């Protein structure tokens, strides 16, 4: 799998470096590309804002969602029950013969993301259901 970190609003999320480091340590076979010398936004709450990524193939989306679910569990372990863990994730995936990009976007709680990943149907997603 190849994950390309994308610049969004001329910057990267503050989570970009930690996320990429975790991927390299946990999944050394995953190739990751990061733009150089970009500003990073800093969050000071319990939100997990993952960088906008572009994936190479349609099949990478399911793998990427499972990878980010594992990362979310890694980041949220040890959190207090009263801490409401919110997250946002966006991934662009080429689709079809013309290379059109389809955007997967999730914004919500960590629990909702976990449920979304478990019931995710790539066929329905790419059909637009």
Order of alpha helices (4+ residues) and beta strands (2+ residues): beta-beta-alpha-beta-beta-beta-beta-alpha-beta-beta-alpha-alpha
